[in-house]
Amino acid sequence: LCPRTIATKYTLSLSSPRNKMKFSTTALSLIAVASSVSAFVPAGTRQMQKNNAAFGLVQPMSSSSSLQMAAKQVPHGGTLVDLILKSDEEKDAAIAKCTKTIQASPRQLCDVELIMNGGFSPLTGFMDEATYKSVVDNMELPDGLVFGLPVVFDTDDEDLAPGDIALIKDGDRDIAVIEFTDKYTPDKVKECKNCYGTSELEHPGTLMVATERGKYYMGGKVTGLNLPVRDFVCATPAEVRAELPDDKDVVAFQCRNPVHRAHYELFTRALDADEVGEGGIVLVHPTCGPTQADDIPGAVRYKTYEVLKEETQDPRVNWAYLPYSMHMAGPREAIQHMMIRKNFGCTHFIIGRDMAGSKSSITGEDYYGAYDAQDIARANAEKLGVTPVPSLNLVYTEEEGYVTADVAEEKGLNLKKLSGTKFRQMLRGGEDIPEWFAFKSVVSVLRENM
């Protein structure tokens, strides 16, 4: 499915795979309808059906496969991929072989960077059809290695063919060379049902697959030339690993929004979790690539992280930035994030409530249950080699500051709350933001960029 103009209204529904999801039967105005859009679901009613297989929920391996607990643990698949050529002579020779030139989309740029720098290890290129199908169907590569979501190069170019060698560019900058090996028409409905749990276009990931991605996917070997130039520097897995201790647990914290007080309390207190060894550190590793349309832009988010890093200067907290485009795929995306952070040297990963979750663009109802991501993470932890750390449900109280909700209820403490909507209203109105809710430095950046 390719970009297209508003045509009409469709009632889009499918049976969604997990009984914790919530559903509606609302008609959706679909922008850009291709001839095959009807495959993304005829009219019908959403049904509640538990089906772990739709998320590729893999049972844990036997105890013979032990977790790698060292901070600089083995990369996913055993070897950290580095596909970036080092000399100008090598780069010039690779470019000379190219028969096509392609300007990468923002999402493609994120994917090719993570293939080049080893963030998607063990991948050395975009997935061919067999690999794509294996990940969609089973949440694993053909050799059985866990992999959360397919990494594909999409195109509408009818002339682009296997055997073509394409120079991938970001404006005038040469980024990579792809030697295409195959071209296939994906089953996008199946991809969305298995990876996102639904093919309803109310889901932002499904909408992206249906209306942003091209008609064809292509597999191909990647050779790296130059990393993209961004407003924020994204260290490679090798660079991040070099800054981490080699004898301590490293707990990854993923976010796609500014870090406020509750987040900070959450990831620093995670170091006290039973699952984390003494002296562990946190790697705050925000995604700064494309995400939901209503999220704060990556460049602004980056500024908030930088000022917070300076304000807190916590030796237990390391910071790095990830050029990853969010899919809002809930459980499957939790696996993808764990796998990526493993390649960056992390032994543990904080799983929040409804991690990478999404809501219907029509009804506002959640697609995933609050603990679906935690469930799939626990089920795959041993096979993946990363230990999930459930996030604390923290609340702010007048008497004791931040405590867990259970403690607050048990002690009858008085809660203080501030909704996201009210926070944004206060920001725009120039009102004082309580320091128990947000850091002053972060508030200042947000006000400057509203």
ABEGO torsion letter per residue (X at the ends): XBBBBBABBBBBBBBBABAABBBBBBBBBBBGBBAAAAAAEBBEBBBBBBBAAAAGBBBBBBAABBBBABABBBBBGGBBBBABBABAAAAAAAAAABABBBBBBAAAAAAAAAAAAGAAOABABBBBAAAAAAAAAAGBBAAGBBBABBBBBBBABAABBBGBBBBBBBEABBABBBBBABBBBBBAAAAAAAAAGBABAABAAAAAAAAABBABBBBEBBBBABBBBBABBBBBAAAAAAABBAABBBBBBBBABBBBAAAAAAAAAAAABAABBBGBBBBBBBBABBBBAABBBAAAAAAAAAAAAAAAGBAABBBBBBBBBBAGAEAAAAAAAAAAAAAAGBABBBBBBGBGBBBBAAAGBBABBAAAAAAAAAAAAAAAGBBBBBBBBBBBBAAAEBBBAAAAAAAGBBBBBBBAAAAAAAAAAGBBBBAAABBAAAAAAAAAAX
